[in-house]
Amino acid sequence: MLKKQSERVAKLVMESGLAELDIDESELAKALNDLAARFQKPAASQAHAAAPQN
């Protein structure tokens, strides 16, 4: 399972051009963490806290 996921990510990295960027690993890690956060479902407690108060 891990090998298949690694291959998927490696393919996307190559296709997107990320592999060719001159970027520090810590900067790239932060950018990838930010991207992952955009697509992760919020925890139930966070979802209620973010809901507007009427």
Contacts in CASP RR format, 6 or more apart in sequence:
PFRMAT RR
TARGET T0000
AUTHOR 0000-0000-0000
METHOD contacts of the structure
MODEL  1
MLKKQSERVAKLVMESGLAELDIDESELAKALNDLAARFQKPAASQAHAA
APQN
13 19 0 8 1.000
18 28 0 8 1.000
21 28 0 8 1.000
23 31 0 8 1.000
42 50 0 8 1.000
END
